Every structure is written in C-alpha cells, then in structure tokens.
C-alpha cells in the first residue's frame, strides 16, 4: 500500500494515522474498522467475483465503500496494519458449527499482530459478532471485552480446562466467547492465496451458510449492532435492547444499505441458494 491508499483507508474508518505501531493504536483502529466497514456477504448474492488479491480487496473497501466477509476484511485490514509498521501474519481457522465441531480447513482468516512494544495480539475484524478490540494472543485467562468474555486456550480444552472439540494439531488454539468455542486457530503463518479454496467454497457451496442467507452488519457508536438480514433490520443498543422490523419495499432496503452501512447498491440482492422448502 502506498501512502495515499493508507490515508484513504484511514479516512474510510475515521481514524488518524498513528505515530507508532502501538497496541493502543491497534485497538483504536480495530474498533473503528468494525464501526465503519460492515461484515457482509452481498457479493455472493450479487454475482460479484471474490478475488483474494490485495489490490482487489483494497479497491472494494476503499474505492467502492463496501465491506466483505473474513477473507476480505481481515485481508484488507492486515495490509493496512503492515503499511503502518505492524508485523502481521495471516492465520487460518476452522469455525465451530452447531454440532460443536470445527468446520472446513481455511474456514476463516484471522490476524496475528506484533506491536512496537513487542506484544502480540489476535486481531479479527471479519467474524461478525466478536470482540470489539484485539485479544492478547499469549494470554490464557479471561479477557473482558464489550463483545463478551473471551479466552484463547490450547485447542481441545474448554474454558474450564476440560477436553473438547475433537482432535487438535499440536499448537492449535481455540478462541472462546462467553465459554463457547468460536473457532480453532492454527498458529502457522499463511499467505492470502492459501484461503482461495475456502473463499470459493463459502461462495458456491449449498452447505455454506453464506450462500443461503444475506447479511450486512456492523457495530454502532454506542457499542450495539445494526444488522440487515435480507429485508429484516435489527438494531441492538449498547444495553442489549433490540428492535426488529421488516422493510417492505426495495427502496426501503436500498436506503437502509446506504444510510445504515454506507453501501450503495443498484439493486436489491436476492439469496443465491434457498433452503429446502423456501
């Protein structure tokens, strides 16, 4: 990334350029990213190609004012952090499903970030509802966050230290939120192209929840969340109170995308793959 792209990215998320790549600055960038750049899977349902190349990701986030899912959001954010002087590594993860088992390889992309102070953090702006701030990578105790109580533990061990989650490779970690496993994290550094198969599967497979549902979501200024799922708009405030309403017209849906998320669309996306019976 050149300096002008860095400045444009920072403007997109409403952040100042940090003087040094510190942990405090990382936390500020992380939160502002979650507030400004939505987690969304609209490209899948609009027939847009998802290409995991830095230039294409930055154009989507900066040039087109869009968001994306994990590969895109953390891929772009990682490029920004590296340009600001952080040491960034891409890590692969497998997301836990309803059955309590990790999903496919390269299911998720997260970031291991080292700061000028020598601290290491787990940054993740691409998991939807998750921590608002980076998590301390080496901390095994509970980490309080506006998004919940998080722990990073040795894989196969739950919050109480008991075995669970199926067999794990040596060194793998489990990330837990409020005691529930979110994803299993590998510790080996990867490159962006490694995640192409995972992005393709999530974009095309009828088994992927991304092909069967529409979502656009971001954190709000008060620590709540606004989410548009198809035509259903849900707003949750910082105290956990929420309101839900269905948008009846295409114009109302497009207005919500524009005013709530800064996303300009020419048409209302429709779900690519319907669940049976729909």
PAVONU-733700 format. One line per 8 residues: number of its first residue (from 0); their letters; for each residue x, y, z of C-alpha. Coordinates in Angstrom, 2 decimals. Last residue first. Layout:
<atoms>
NUM) A) X:Y:Z ~ ...
</atoms>
This chain:
<atoms>
277) XXXXXXXX) -38.48:-21.95:0.86 ~ -38.99:-25.68:1.48 ~ -35.35:-26.59:1.07 ~ -33.07:-23.69:1.85 ~ -32.61:-21.27:-1.00 ~ -29.30:-20.75:-2.78 ~ -28.34:-17.31:-4.15 ~ -30.41:-15.17:-1.80
269) XXXXXXXX) -31.55:-11.99:-3.54 ~ -29.64:-8.73:-3.70 ~ -31.66:-5.50:-4.00 ~ -30.46:-3.49:-6.96 ~ -28.05:-0.68:-7.80 ~ -26.34:-0.83:-4.43 ~ -24.60:1.91:-2.43 ~ -23.23:0.73:0.90
261) XXXXXXXX) -22.72:3.40:3.59 ~ -23.89:0.90:6.22 ~ -27.00:2.35:7.87 ~ -27.86:5.07:5.36 ~ -26.98:3.30:2.11 ~ -27.94:-0.27:2.99 ~ -31.09:1.00:4.71 ~ -32.00:3.10:1.68
253) XXXXXXXX) -31.59:0.08:-0.60 ~ -33.94:-1.92:1.63 ~ -36.51:0.89:1.83 ~ -36.46:1.29:-1.95 ~ -36.96:-2.44:-2.42 ~ -40.14:-2.17:-0.35 ~ -41.49:-3.81:2.81 ~ -38.61:-3.49:5.23
245) XXXXXXXX) -39.24:-5.90:8.10 ~ -38.75:-4.63:11.61 ~ -36.69:-5.59:14.63 ~ -35.91:-3.66:17.80 ~ -33.24:-4.55:20.31 ~ -32.21:-3.98:23.89 ~ -28.69:-5.25:24.64 ~ -27.57:-2.26:26.70
237) XXXXXXXX) -25.38:-0.89:23.88 ~ -28.35:-0.83:21.53 ~ -29.45:-3.58:19.17 ~ -30.97:-2.69:15.80 ~ -32.41:-5.41:13.59 ~ -33.50:-4.77:10.01 ~ -35.20:-7.69:8.25 ~ -35.32:-7.46:4.45
229) XXXXXXXX) -32.42:-9.83:3.75 ~ -30.64:-9.81:7.08 ~ -29.80:-6.17:7.84 ~ -27.86:-5.84:11.07 ~ -27.16:-2.88:13.38 ~ -25.10:-3.51:16.48 ~ -24.59:-2.06:19.93 ~ -21.44:-0.49:21.33
221) XXXXXXXX) -22.89:3.02:21.46 ~ -21.19:4.01:18.18 ~ -22.68:1.06:16.31 ~ -21.01:-2.25:15.43 ~ -21.63:-3.52:11.89 ~ -23.81:-5.93:9.95 ~ -24.84:-6.89:6.42 ~ -26.25:-10.39:5.99
213) XXXXXXXX) -27.95:-12.43:3.30 ~ -28.54:-16.14:3.73 ~ -28.15:-19.46:1.93 ~ -24.85:-18.90:0.12 ~ -23.13:-17.68:3.32 ~ -24.48:-20.60:5.35 ~ -22.23:-22.89:3.31 ~ -23.66:-26.31:2.51
205) XXXXXXXX) -25.08:-25.09:-0.82 ~ -21.43:-24.46:-1.80 ~ -20.58:-21.51:-4.02 ~ -19.19:-18.51:-2.11 ~ -18.20:-20.40:1.04 ~ -16.39:-23.00:-1.05 ~ -14.63:-20.37:-3.18 ~ -13.48:-18.44:-0.10
197) XXXXXXXX) -12.14:-21.64:1.46 ~ -10.32:-22.58:-1.73 ~ -8.78:-19.11:-2.06 ~ -7.50:-19.05:1.54 ~ -3.93:-20.05:0.74 ~ -3.72:-17.11:-1.65 ~ -3.60:-14.68:1.27 ~ -0.42:-16.15:2.73
189) XXXXXXXX) -0.18:-18.30:5.85 ~ 1.65:-18.25:9.20 ~ 1.36:-21.41:11.30 ~ -0.52:-20.97:14.56 ~ -3.76:-22.66:13.56 ~ -6.88:-21.30:15.20 ~ -9.96:-23.27:16.16 ~ -13.06:-21.09:16.09
181) XXXXXXXX) -15.89:-19.76:18.25 ~ -15.82:-22.10:21.24 ~ -18.47:-21.20:23.88 ~ -17.40:-20.05:27.35 ~ -18.65:-16.50:26.93 ~ -16.61:-16.30:23.72 ~ -13.94:-18.91:23.15 ~ -10.97:-18.94:20.77
173) XXXXXXXX) -9.37:-22.37:20.49 ~ -5.66:-22.70:19.80 ~ -3.60:-25.10:17.72 ~ -0.03:-25.77:18.88 ~ -0.03:-29.51:18.20 ~ -2.90:-30.47:15.92 ~ -6.30:-30.93:17.53 ~ -8.65:-33.86:17.94
165) XXXXXXXX) -12.30:-33.09:18.74 ~ -13.87:-30.02:20.30 ~ -13.50:-30.99:23.94 ~ -11.12:-31.71:26.82 ~ -11.74:-29.95:30.12 ~ -9.85:-26.83:31.20 ~ -12.89:-24.91:32.45 ~ -12.98:-22.68:29.37
157) XXXXXXXX) -12.72:-25.73:27.11 ~ -9.57:-27.57:26.15 ~ -9.24:-29.20:22.73 ~ -7.05:-26.46:21.38 ~ -4.92:-24.62:23.94 ~ -6.87:-21.61:25.09 ~ -7.65:-18.06:23.96 ~ -10.41:-16.71:26.20
149) XXXXXXXX) -13.10:-14.12:25.66 ~ -15.81:-12.58:27.85 ~ -18.24:-10.62:25.67 ~ -18.40:-8.04:22.86 ~ -17.59:-5.12:25.15 ~ -14.39:-7.01:26.04 ~ -13.09:-8.80:29.13 ~ -10.22:-11.22:28.56
141) XXXXXXXX) -10.32:-14.42:30.59 ~ -7.01:-16.16:31.17 ~ -4.78:-17.80:28.61 ~ -3.00:-14.63:27.45 ~ -0.49:-15.21:24.63 ~ -2.55:-13.70:21.82 ~ -3.92:-10.76:23.75 ~ -7.26:-10.13:22.09
133) XXXXXXXX) -7.90:-7.29:19.65 ~ -10.83:-5.00:20.45 ~ -14.55:-5.19:19.68 ~ -14.54:-8.94:20.20 ~ -16.96:-10.94:18.05 ~ -20.29:-10.56:16.26 ~ -19.28:-10.68:12.59 ~ -16.04:-12.60:12.22
125) XXXXXXXX) -14.07:-10.28:9.95 ~ -12.48:-7.59:12.12 ~ -10.17:-10.08:13.86 ~ -6.94:-9.13:15.61 ~ -5.08:-11.60:17.82 ~ -2.34:-9.63:19.55 ~ 1.37:-9.99:20.21 ~ 3.33:-7.51:22.35
117) XXXXXXXX) 6.86:-6.41:21.43 ~ 6.29:-2.73:22.26 ~ 6.45:-1.90:18.55 ~ 3.46:-4.13:18.01 ~ 3.03:-7.68:16.80 ~ -0.16:-8.75:15.02 ~ -1.57:-12.23:14.48 ~ -4.51:-11.86:12.11
109) XXXXXXXX) -7.57:-14.01:11.42 ~ -8.85:-15.85:8.34 ~ -11.73:-18.34:8.50 ~ -12.78:-21.69:7.04 ~ -9.26:-22.34:5.76 ~ -9.82:-26.05:6.54 ~ -13.53:-26.95:6.86 ~ -15.51:-26.70:10.07
101) XXXXXXXX) -14.61:-27.30:13.73 ~ -17.02:-29.47:15.71 ~ -19.71:-28.46:18.21 ~ -22.70:-29.68:16.20 ~ -23.85:-26.10:15.68 ~ -20.61:-25.33:13.88 ~ -17.21:-24.26:15.18 ~ -15.22:-22.17:12.70
93) XXXXXXXX) -11.92:-23.51:11.41 ~ -9.00:-21.08:11.47 ~ -6.13:-19.98:9.25 ~ -3.67:-17.32:10.38 ~ -2.33:-14.35:8.43 ~ 0.74:-12.71:9.92 ~ 1.27:-9.00:10.56 ~ 4.24:-7.07:11.92
85) XXXXXXXX) 2.91:-3.56:12.40 ~ 4.50:-0.62:10.59 ~ 1.51:1.32:9.30 ~ 1.70:-0.43:5.91 ~ 1.51:-3.77:7.72 ~ -1.61:-2.61:9.55 ~ -3.29:-1.54:6.33 ~ -2.49:-4.82:4.59
77) XXXXXXXX) -3.85:-6.75:7.57 ~ -7.05:-4.72:7.43 ~ -7.52:-5.65:3.77 ~ -7.04:-9.38:4.33 ~ -9.00:-9.22:7.57 ~ -11.98:-7.74:5.77 ~ -11.72:-9.74:2.55 ~ -11.02:-13.18:3.97
69) XXXXXXXX) -13.48:-12.65:6.82 ~ -16.51:-11.43:4.89 ~ -16.96:-8.22:2.96 ~ -17.38:-4.48:3.32 ~ -18.06:-1.91:0.63 ~ -17.07:1.68:0.00 ~ -16.24:1.04:-3.63 ~ -12.76:2.59:-3.72
61) XXXXXXXX) -11.71:1.92:-0.13 ~ -13.13:-1.48:0.83 ~ -13.58:-2.96:-2.65 ~ -10.46:-1.35:-4.09 ~ -8.44:-2.55:-1.10 ~ -9.60:-6.11:-1.65 ~ -8.81:-6.02:-5.36 ~ -5.29:-4.67:-4.80
53) XXXXXXXX) -4.58:-7.18:-2.03 ~ -5.63:-10.21:-4.06 ~ -8.22:-12.62:-2.76 ~ -10.71:-12.30:-5.60 ~ -14.43:-12.51:-4.89 ~ -16.38:-12.30:-8.14 ~ -19.69:-10.47:-7.96 ~ -22.86:-12.45:-8.65
45) XXXXXXXX) -24.99:-10.16:-6.47 ~ -25.72:-12.91:-3.95 ~ -22.08:-13.79:-3.25 ~ -21.08:-10.12:-3.39 ~ -23.57:-9.33:-0.62 ~ -21.76:-11.33:2.06 ~ -21.40:-8.54:4.62 ~ -19.37:-7.58:7.71
37) XXXXXXXX) -19.61:-3.84:7.56 ~ -16.73:-1.36:7.43 ~ -17.23:1.70:9.65 ~ -17.87:0.51:13.20 ~ -15.74:-2.63:12.98 ~ -12.90:-0.64:11.42 ~ -13.13:1.99:14.16 ~ -12.79:-0.70:16.81
29) XXXXXXXX) -9.72:-2.30:15.23 ~ -8.02:1.03:14.50 ~ -8.43:2.11:18.13 ~ -7.15:-1.21:19.47 ~ -4.15:-1.09:17.15 ~ -3.33:2.44:18.32 ~ -3.24:1.21:21.92 ~ -1.06:-1.74:20.98
21) XXXXXXXX) 1.48:0.52:19.32 ~ 2.51:0.92:15.68 ~ 3.88:4.46:16.07 ~ 2.62:7.92:15.11 ~ -0.82:6.52:14.39 ~ -2.56:7.86:11.25 ~ -5.88:9.25:12.44 ~ -9.01:7.16:12.13
13) XXXXXXXX) -12.44:7.67:10.57 ~ -12.68:4.18:9.07 ~ -12.85:5.34:5.46 ~ -10.46:8.22:6.18 ~ -7.89:5.72:7.41 ~ -8.26:3.73:4.19 ~ -7.80:6.86:2.09 ~ -4.67:7.83:4.03
5) XXXXXX) -3.21:4.34:3.60 ~ -4.05:4.45:-0.10 ~ -2.25:7.79:-0.43 ~ 0.80:6.46:1.42 ~ 1.28:3.45:-0.85 ~ 0.00:0.00:0.00
</atoms>
